Amino acid sequence: MTQSTTTFSHGDVVIVDFVYPNQAGSKHRPALVVSSASYHAGRQEVVLAGVTSNVYRSLPGDTRLTDWAAADLPRPSVVTGILQTVKRSAVMRALGELSARDMRAVEDSLREALAL
């Protein structure tokens, strides 16, 4: 069931109902909350980075997680440089939270990929 009033924090790993670009359906996928508390305070959306179990992937902005099990991910994973803004209501549930070490690595990768 979708949670419309739940709040999420930077670094939370969540399950999201991602709608396909052609609007022909959707799929439940893990994602990482990368938006801040101040962003959430003024908006009904959340900014997410995709999470994949394709650990052989190595593209700009991607970060292989060291502590994936601690974040309650079922298998070794990569946080991708693919960012998406979705309504909070698209977030199905929280899984866990990235370790501080993994979150720093993700932030560094995104800063580099986005030239921030």
TORPA-4810 file (N, C-alpha, C, O; in nm, 3 decimals):
<nodes>
NODE_1_0.084_-0.118_0.000_0.000_0.000_0.000_0.088_0.124_0.000_0.190_0.128_0.069_M
NODE_2_0.051_0.224_-0.076_0.129_0.347_-0.088_0.111_0.433_0.036_0.001_0.444_0.091_T
NODE_3_0.220_0.495_0.078_0.219_0.582_0.195_0.225_0.726_0.146_0.327_0.766_0.089_Q
NODE_4_0.121_0.805_0.167_0.120_0.940_0.113_0.169_1.045_0.212_0.206_1.154_0.170_S
NODE_5_0.171_1.016_0.340_0.211_1.116_0.438_0.344_1.084_0.504_0.387_1.157_0.593_T
NODE_6_0.409_0.979_0.463_0.535_0.939_0.523_0.645_1.038_0.487_0.651_1.087_0.374_T
NODE_7_0.731_1.065_0.583_0.846_1.149_0.555_0.969_1.060_0.539_0.979_0.954_0.600_T
NODE_8_1.060_1.105_0.458_1.182_1.030_0.431_1.300_1.121_0.453_1.289_1.243_0.445_F
NODE_9_1.412_1.059_0.480_1.534_1.135_0.508_1.641_1.104_0.406_1.645_0.996_0.347_S
NODE_10_1.727_1.201_0.386_1.846_1.186_0.303_1.920_1.061_0.349_1.955_1.048_0.467_H
NODE_11_1.945_0.968_0.256_2.017_0.846_0.290_1.928_0.724_0.311_1.978_0.612_0.326_G
NODE_12_1.797_0.744_0.312_1.705_0.630_0.327_1.697_0.551_0.196_1.695_0.609_0.088_D
NODE_13_1.693_0.419_0.209_1.668_0.332_0.095_1.521_0.295_0.101_1.471_0.249_0.204_V
NODE_14_1.451_0.317_-0.011_1.307_0.296_-0.016_1.270_0.210_-0.137_1.350_0.191_-0.228_V
NODE_15_1.148_0.157_-0.135_1.092_0.089_-0.251_0.993_0.185_-0.316_0.907_0.242_-0.249_I
NODE_16_1.008_0.203_-0.447_0.929_0.302_-0.520_0.855_0.235_-0.634_0.906_0.143_-0.699_V
NODE_17_0.735_0.281_-0.658_0.657_0.238_-0.773_0.694_0.330_-0.889_0.632_0.434_-0.909_D
NODE_18_0.798_0.290_-0.966_0.843_0.371_-1.079_0.754_0.345_-1.199_0.733_0.230_-1.239_F
NODE_19_0.701_0.451_-1.257_0.620_0.441_-1.378_0.713_0.443_-1.498_0.805_0.524_-1.505_V
NODE_20_0.689_0.352_-1.594_0.768_0.348_-1.716_0.752_0.479_-1.792_0.645_0.540_-1.787_Y
NODE_21_0.857_0.523_-1.863_0.848_0.650_-1.938_0.730_0.657_-2.035_0.675_0.765_-2.059_P
NODE_22_0.692_0.543_-2.091_0.579_0.545_-2.186_0.444_0.532_-2.116_0.341_0.521_-2.181_N
NODE_23_0.445_0.534_-1.982_0.325_0.526_-1.899_0.250_0.394_-1.914_0.134_0.385_-1.875_Q
NODE_24_0.314_0.291_-1.971_0.247_0.163_-1.998_0.246_0.070_-1.876_0.194_-0.041_-1.885_A
NODE_25_0.298_0.112_-1.767_0.301_0.029_-1.648_0.400_0.083_-1.549_0.451_0.194_-1.563_G
NODE_26_0.428_0.001_-1.447_0.523_0.044_-1.344_0.590_-0.080_-1.286_0.549_-0.193_-1.309_S
NODE_27_0.695_-0.054_-1.209_0.770_-0.162_-1.147_0.820_-0.114_-1.011_0.861_0.001_-0.997_K
NODE_28_0.816_-0.201_-0.912_0.867_-0.166_-0.780_1.018_-0.185_-0.779_1.068_-0.293_-0.810_H
NODE_29_1.090_-0.078_-0.743_1.236_-0.078_-0.746_1.291_-0.011_-0.621_1.226_0.077_-0.565_R
NODE_30_1.411_-0.052_-0.577_1.475_0.021_-0.467_1.535_0.152_-0.519_1.575_0.163_-0.635_P
NODE_31_1.540_0.249_-0.431_1.598_0.379_-0.465_1.653_0.442_-0.337_1.616_0.404_-0.226_A
NODE_32_1.740_0.539_-0.356_1.802_0.610_-0.245_1.751_0.753_-0.242_1.753_0.822_-0.344_L
NODE_33_1.705_0.799_-0.126_1.661_0.938_-0.110_1.786_1.026_-0.106_1.871_1.010_-0.019_V
NODE_34_1.796_1.119_-0.202_1.910_1.210_-0.206_1.870_1.355_-0.177_1.956_1.440_-0.160_V
NODE_35_1.740_1.382_-0.169_1.696_1.518_-0.137_1.704_1.541_0.014_1.710_1.447_0.093_S
NODE_36_1.705_1.669_0.050_1.727_1.710_0.189_1.597_1.736_0.264_1.489_1.743_0.204_S
NODE_37_1.608_1.751_0.394_1.492_1.783_0.478_1.431_1.916_0.436_1.309_1.930_0.434_A
NODE_38_1.514_2.014_0.403_1.460_2.144_0.362_1.386_2.133_0.229_1.286_2.202_0.208_S
NODE_39_1.433_2.049_0.139_1.362_2.023_0.013_1.226_1.961_0.042_1.125_2.003_-0.015_Y
NODE_40_1.222_1.862_0.131_1.097_1.793_0.163_0.997_1.885_0.233_0.876_1.867_0.218_H
NODE_41_1.048_1.982_0.309_0.959_2.072_0.383_0.870_2.155_0.292_0.758_2.190_0.329_A
NODE_42_0.919_2.187_0.173_0.844_2.274_0.084_0.782_2.206_-0.036_0.720_2.273_-0.119_G
NODE_43_0.797_2.075_-0.047_0.751_2.005_-0.167_0.680_1.875_-0.132_0.696_1.820_-0.022_R
NODE_44_0.604_1.827_-0.227_0.538_1.697_-0.214_0.617_1.587_-0.284_0.571_1.473_-0.293_Q
NODE_45_0.735_1.622_-0.335_0.818_1.527_-0.409_0.941_1.488_-0.328_0.974_1.549_-0.226_E
NODE_46_1.008_1.385_-0.378_1.134_1.338_-0.322_1.227_1.310_-0.439_1.183_1.258_-0.542_V
NODE_47_1.355_1.344_-0.426_1.452_1.317_-0.531_1.524_1.187_-0.496_1.575_1.171_-0.385_V
NODE_48_1.528_1.096_-0.592_1.583_0.963_-0.570_1.693_0.931_-0.669_1.693_0.979_-0.782_L
NODE_49_1.786_0.848_-0.626_1.886_0.787_-0.714_1.848_0.639_-0.723_1.816_0.576_-0.623_A
NODE_50_1.853_0.587_-0.844_1.819_0.447_-0.864_1.919_0.354_-0.796_2.035_0.390_-0.775_G
NODE_51_1.875_0.234_-0.764_1.961_0.130_-0.708_1.946_0.007_-0.795_1.834_-0.033_-0.829_V
NODE_52_2.058_-0.054_-0.832_2.057_-0.174_-0.914_2.144_-0.282_-0.853_2.239_-0.253_-0.780_T
NODE_53_2.112_-0.406_-0.883_2.197_-0.516_-0.838_2.301_-0.551_-0.945_2.376_-0.648_-0.929_S
NODE_54_2.306_-0.474_-1.053_2.407_-0.494_-1.157_2.539_-0.432_-1.108_2.571_-0.317_-1.139_N
NODE_55_2.613_-0.510_-1.031_2.735_-0.458_-0.968_2.851_-0.448_-1.066_2.958_-0.399_-1.030_V
NODE_56_2.832_-0.492_-1.189_2.936_-0.479_-1.291_2.925_-0.347_-1.365_3.010_-0.313_-1.447_Y
NODE_57_2.821_-0.275_-1.335_2.797_-0.145_-1.395_2.895_-0.045_-1.335_2.918_-0.044_-1.214_R
NODE_58_2.953_0.039_-1.420_3.047_0.140_-1.372_3.040_0.261_-1.464_3.122_0.276_-1.554_S
NODE_59_2.941_0.346_-1.439_2.919_0.465_-1.519_2.936_0.589_-1.431_2.931_0.578_-1.309_L
NODE_60_2.958_0.706_-1.491_2.971_0.827_-1.410_2.850_0.845_-1.317_2.735_0.834_-1.360_P
NODE_61_2.878_0.871_-1.192_2.774_0.890_-1.092_2.736_0.764_-1.018_2.663_0.771_-0.919_G
NODE_62_2.784_0.647_-1.062_2.751_0.520_-0.996_2.844_0.495_-0.877_2.961_0.531_-0.879_D
NODE_63_2.788_0.432_-0.774_2.864_0.399_-0.654_2.831_0.258_-0.609_2.716_0.228_-0.577_T
NODE_64_2.930_0.172_-0.606_2.909_0.036_-0.555_2.905_0.043_-0.403_2.996_0.099_-0.341_R
NODE_65_2.802_-0.013_-0.344_2.784_-0.007_-0.199_2.869_-0.111_-0.129_2.877_-0.227_-0.171_L
NODE_66_2.932_-0.069_-0.021_3.011_-0.158_0.062_2.923_-0.227_0.166_2.936_-0.347_0.191_T
NODE_67_2.833_-0.149_0.225_2.750_-0.197_0.335_2.605_-0.220_0.289_2.511_-0.180_0.359_D
NODE_68_2.587_-0.284_0.174_2.454_-0.303_0.117_2.362_-0.382_0.209_2.242_-0.352_0.217_W
NODE_69_2.412_-0.481_0.279_2.327_-0.562_0.367_2.275_-0.479_0.485_2.162_-0.499_0.529_A
NODE_70_2.357_-0.388_0.535_2.315_-0.302_0.647_2.201_-0.209_0.607_2.126_-0.162_0.692_A
NODE_71_2.189_-0.182_0.476_2.081_-0.097_0.425_1.957_-0.181_0.391_1.861_-0.129_0.333_A
NODE_72_1.959_-0.309_0.427_1.849_-0.403_0.403_1.824_-0.429_0.255_1.712_-0.461_0.214_D
NODE_73_1.929_-0.416_0.174_1.919_-0.455_0.034_1.945_-0.605_0.025_2.030_-0.656_0.097_L
NODE_74_1.873_-0.677_-0.060_1.883_-0.823_-0.062_2.009_-0.879_-0.126_2.041_-0.997_-0.108_P
NODE_75_2.082_-0.796_-0.202_2.203_-0.844_-0.270_2.298_-0.727_-0.293_2.257_-0.612_-0.280_R
NODE_76_2.423_-0.754_-0.326_2.517_-0.645_-0.356_2.455_-0.549_-0.456_2.388_-0.591_-0.551_P
NODE_77_2.477_-0.419_-0.435_2.407_-0.318_-0.514_2.494_-0.199_-0.548_2.597_-0.174_-0.486_S
NODE_78_2.447_-0.125_-0.648_2.508_0.000_-0.693_2.401_0.108_-0.689_2.290_0.089_-0.738_V
NODE_79_2.435_0.223_-0.630_2.350_0.341_-0.643_2.391_0.407_-0.773_2.509_0.437_-0.794_V
NODE_80_2.294_0.430_-0.860_2.325_0.485_-0.992_2.323_0.637_-0.992_2.270_0.701_-0.902_T
NODE_81_2.381_0.692_-1.095_2.376_0.836_-1.117_2.248_0.878_-1.186_2.236_0.992_-1.232_G
NODE_82_2.151_0.789_-1.192_2.022_0.819_-1.253_1.930_0.875_-1.146_1.889_0.803_-1.054_I
NODE_83_1.899_1.002_-1.158_1.816_1.071_-1.060_1.675_1.089_-1.114_1.655_1.110_-1.234_L
NODE_84_1.578_1.082_-1.023_1.439_1.101_-1.062_1.366_1.167_-0.948_1.389_1.136_-0.831_Q
NODE_85_1.277_1.259_-0.982_1.192_1.323_-0.884_1.054_1.260_-0.895_0.995_1.256_-1.003_T
NODE_86_1.003_1.211_-0.783_0.871_1.146_-0.781_0.788_1.202_-0.667_0.842_1.257_-0.571_V
NODE_87_0.658_1.189_-0.678_0.568_1.225_-0.568_0.595_1.132_-0.451_0.625_1.014_-0.470_K
NODE_88_0.584_1.185_-0.332_0.604_1.102_-0.212_0.511_0.981_-0.212_0.546_0.876_-0.160_R
NODE_89_0.394_0.997_-0.271_0.297_0.887_-0.274_0.346_0.768_-0.357_0.290_0.659_-0.345_S
NODE_90_0.449_0.787_-0.441_0.505_0.676_-0.519_0.595_0.587_-0.434_0.630_0.476_-0.475_A
NODE_91_0.634_0.635_-0.317_0.719_0.557_-0.228_0.632_0.457_-0.154_0.540_0.494_-0.081_V
NODE_92_0.662_0.329_-0.175_0.581_0.222_-0.117_0.616_0.198_0.030_0.528_0.188_0.115_M
NODE_93_0.748_0.190_0.058_0.791_0.163_0.196_0.940_0.189_0.207_1.012_0.194_0.107_R
NODE_94_0.985_0.204_0.329_1.127_0.219_0.357_1.189_0.082_0.376_1.127_-0.009_0.431_A
NODE_95_1.313_0.067_0.330_1.389_-0.056_0.353_1.487_-0.037_0.467_1.483_-0.110_0.567_L
NODE_96_1.575_0.060_0.452_1.680_0.083_0.549_1.748_0.216_0.522_1.690_0.306_0.463_G
NODE_97_1.872_0.226_0.567_1.948_0.350_0.553_2.091_0.315_0.516_2.149_0.220_0.569_E
NODE_98_2.148_0.394_0.425_2.288_0.371_0.389_2.378_0.404_0.507_2.347_0.492_0.587_L
NODE_99_2.489_0.334_0.516_2.590_0.366_0.617_2.649_0.503_0.583_2.641_0.548_0.469_S
NODE_100_2.707_0.567_0.681_2.769_0.698_0.658_2.878_0.688_0.552_2.893_0.778_0.469_A
NODE_101_2.954_0.579_0.553_3.062_0.560_0.455_3.005_0.550_0.314_3.055_0.616_0.223_R
NODE_102_2.900_0.470_0.295_2.840_0.458_0.162_2.775_0.588_0.118_2.783_0.625_0.001_D
NODE_103_2.710_0.659_0.211_2.644_0.785_0.173_2.747_0.888_0.130_2.723_0.960_0.033_M
NODE_104_2.860_0.897_0.198_2.966_0.989_0.156_3.015_0.955_0.016_3.036_1.044_-0.066_R
NODE_105_3.031_0.826_-0.012_3.077_0.783_-0.145_2.974_0.819_-0.253_3.012_0.863_-0.361_A
NODE_106_2.845_0.801_-0.224_2.740_0.837_-0.319_2.742_0.987_-0.343_2.738_1.032_-0.458_V
NODE_107_2.750_1.066_-0.237_2.752_1.212_-0.251_2.872_1.256_-0.335_2.859_1.343_-0.420_E
NODE_108_2.988_1.198_-0.311_3.108_1.231_-0.390_3.087_1.198_-0.537_3.121_1.278_-0.624_D
NODE_109_3.030_1.081_-0.565_3.007_1.040_-0.705_2.908_1.132_-0.774_2.928_1.170_-0.889_S
NODE_110_2.801_1.169_-0.704_2.701_1.259_-0.764_2.757_1.398_-0.786_2.729_1.462_-0.888_L
NODE_111_2.836_1.447_-0.690_2.899_1.579_-0.708_2.985_1.581_-0.833_2.982_1.677_-0.910_R
NODE_112_3.064_1.475_-0.852_3.150_1.467_-0.969_3.067_1.458_-1.098_3.096_1.527_-1.195_E
NODE_113_2.966_1.373_-1.097_2.884_1.354_-1.218_2.807_1.479_-1.255_2.786_1.507_-1.373_A
NODE_114_2.764_1.556_-1.154_2.682_1.674_-1.179_2.764_1.803_-1.178_2.708_1.912_-1.191_L
NODE_115_2.895_1.791_-1.164_2.985_1.908_-1.161_2.943_2.008_-1.054_2.935_2.128_-1.080_A
NODE_116_2.916_1.957_-0.934_2.876_2.045_-0.821_2.992_2.072_-0.728_2.976_2.143_-0.629_L
</nodes>
